[in-house]
Amino acid sequence: MSEEVLGAKKKIEAWKKVLFLSLVAFLGSGYFLVDNLFILANFNKTTAKVVKSETIRLPGSGSTRTYYLTVRFTNSKGDKVTKKTSYGSSMFNYSSGDEVAIYYRPGKAHDFYVGSFMTMWAAPLTGLALAFFVLWGARVLKDS
């Protein structure tokens, strides 16, 4: 095979990898985007007060800390609900007494999500940005 044919095959293989990575980033961000839009459309929004913030350092995570919040809020029926988040996040760096926006499922107030901009939109926006920059970077490399 000539060097020209080998070079063309390498470019095709590289483009397959670039397109695959972009597709994965795009689909991953799409999942989080659809999930967030579902929450915004179907859950009730209210303000909760942070009762407790637990910090956990997971093994092998270096200096990264994961925060679990216990919040108190009043649902649409007037019931007071106090519950710990079922998931932790490094973005939950709140102190007791802080107020946070939450979205809870109507009729099931114990099913809720902390709804700050970063917790809801960081993953979809990062995935879309990654997909864009991978494709843009590949095109720039192709043209050079």
Secondary structure, DSSP 8 states (H G I E B T S, - for coil): --HHHHHHHHHHHHHHHHHHHHHHHHHHHHHHHHHHHHHHHHSEEEEEEEEEEEEE--TT-TT--EEEEEEEEE-TTS-EEEEE-SS-BTT----TT-EEEEEEETTEEEEEEE--HHHHHHHHHHHHHHHHHHHHHHHHHHH-
